[in-house]
Amino acid sequence: MIRQVELQDAKAITNIYNEYVLQSVATFDTEPVLEEEMRTRIAEISSRFPYFVYEENQEITGYCYAHTWKERSAYRYTLETTVYLSPGHTGKGIGMLLMKKLIGACRESGYRVLIACITEGNEASNILHEKLGFKQVSHFKKVGLKFDRWLDVADYELLLTPTCD
């Protein structure tokens, strides 16, 4: 079941996220996030933008949200997307369901463009976003350092309106 995030989801979201912090390059955070910090992030983001969790048997197994892409006012119709799944729940279509819900909510709210920033080597995320209609629009070389590796990132863009003119 997909539902709107609630503050009491912070512990589960923190656990999912910190697995990525400690074990992958999907996020450029290098230190685990405290539950209280995650609760603050959830409150700030969900008060302004769509934020959803996937719950199965009373367990949060994934989440996604949209947030500010750039701070300048002219970017206010463009959002960046984020999606994470509990490691034991990848490859089951949950990410696709979450992202479709997020895309629909962003479209209904009048946003025009979504951006996904994906670290090199994250093929599952590349494939997911391409299936959703995102197109790669940039490739930045060696912009992040994690686990003693310099990492590239690519931006993927989804236009929410037939033409953004």
C-alpha positions in Angstrom: 0.0 0.0 0.0 1.3 3.5 -0.9 0.3 6.2 1.5 1.4 9.7 2.6 4.4 9.7 4.9 3.8 10.3 8.6 6.4 11.5 11.2 6.3 8.2 13.0 7.7 6.6 9.8 11.1 8.3 10.6 12.6 5.3 12.2 11.9 2.9 9.3 13.0 5.6 6.7 16.2 6.2 8.7 17.0 2.5 8.7 16.4 2.2 5.0 18.4 5.3 4.2 21.3 4.5 6.5 21.8 1.1 4.8 22.5 3.1 1.6 24.7 5.6 3.4 26.9 2.8 4.8 26.8 0.3 1.9 26.4 2.1 -1.4 27.1 5.2 -3.4 23.4 5.8 -4.2 23.6 8.7 -1.7 26.6 11.0 -1.2 25.9 11.2 2.6 28.9 9.5 4.2 27.7 9.4 7.8 24.5 7.7 9.1 21.6 10.1 9.7 20.1 10.2 13.2 16.4 9.5 13.5 15.6 13.0 14.8 17.4 14.6 11.8 15.4 12.3 9.5 12.2 13.3 11.3 13.1 17.0 10.7 13.8 16.3 7.0 10.5 14.5 6.6 8.6 17.3 8.3 10.2 20.0 6.1 9.9 18.1 2.8 6.4 16.7 3.3 5.0 20.1 4.3 5.7 21.4 0.8 6.1 18.5 -1.5 4.7 15.0 -2.2 6.2 12.3 0.0 5.1 8.7 0.0 5.9 5.4 1.7 5.2 1.9 0.6 3.9 -0.2 3.5 3.6 -4.0 3.4 2.4 -6.0 6.5 2.8 -2.9 8.7 6.4 -2.5 7.5 7.8 0.4 5.5 9.7 -1.2 2.6 10.3 1.9 0.5 9.7 5.6 0.2 10.0 8.4 -2.3 9.6 12.2 -2.4 10.1 15.3 -4.5 12.0 18.3 -3.2 13.6 21.6 -4.4 16.0 21.1 -7.2 17.5 24.5 -7.1 16.9 27.4 -4.8 16.3 30.2 -7.3 12.7 31.3 -7.8 12.7 30.6 -11.6 13.2 26.9 -10.8 10.0 26.6 -8.6 8.2 24.3 -11.2 11.1 21.8 -11.3 11.7 19.3 -8.5 14.3 16.6 -7.8 13.1 13.1 -7.0 14.3 10.6 -4.5 13.4 6.9 -4.1 14.8 4.3 -1.8 13.8 0.7 -1.1 14.7 -1.6 1.7 17.4 -3.8 0.3 15.3 -7.0 0.7 12.5 -5.5 -1.3 14.2 -4.4 -4.5 13.3 -5.9 -7.9 9.6 -6.3 -7.0 8.2 -3.3 -8.7 7.8 -1.2 -5.6 10.1 1.5 -6.9 8.0 1.7 -10.0 4.7 2.0 -8.1 6.1 4.7 -5.8 7.6 6.7 -8.6 4.3 6.6 -10.6 2.4 7.9 -7.6 5.0 10.6 -7.1 5.0 11.6 -10.8 1.2 11.8 -10.7 1.1 13.9 -7.6 3.7 16.3 -9.0 1.8 16.6 -12.3 -1.4 17.3 -10.4 0.3 20.0 -8.3 1.3 21.9 -11.4 5.0 21.0 -11.5 6.5 20.8 -15.0 9.8 19.0 -14.8 11.3 16.3 -12.5 15.1 15.7 -12.2 16.7 12.5 -10.9 20.4 12.6 -10.0 21.8 9.1 -10.3 25.3 7.9 -9.3 27.3 6.0 -11.9 26.9 2.2 -11.6 23.3 2.4 -10.3 21.9 0.5 -13.2 18.6 -0.4 -11.4 17.9 3.3 -10.9 18.9 4.1 -14.5 16.5 1.4 -15.8 13.7 2.4 -13.5 13.9 6.1 -14.5 14.2 5.2 -18.2 11.1 3.0 -18.0 9.2 5.9 -16.5 10.2 8.2 -19.4 13.1 10.0 -17.9 15.9 10.9 -20.4 19.5 11.4 -19.5 20.4 15.0 -20.0 23.8 15.4 -18.3 26.9 13.5 -17.1 29.2 15.0 -14.5 32.6 13.4 -14.0 34.2 12.7 -10.6 31.9 15.1 -8.6 31.6 13.0 -5.5 34.1 11.2 -3.3 32.9 8.2 -1.3 34.6 5.0 -0.2 37.8 6.4 -1.6 36.4 6.5 -5.1 35.6 9.5 -7.3 32.1 9.1 -8.7 30.3 10.4 -11.7 26.6 11.3 -11.6 24.0 11.7 -14.4 20.9 13.8 -14.4 17.7 12.4 -15.8 14.8 14.6 -16.8 11.1 14.0 -17.1 8.9 16.7 -18.7 5.5 16.5 -17.0 3.7 18.5 -19.7 3.7 17.5 -23.4 5.7 20.6 -24.1 7.4 22.9 -21.7 7.3 26.2 -23.6 
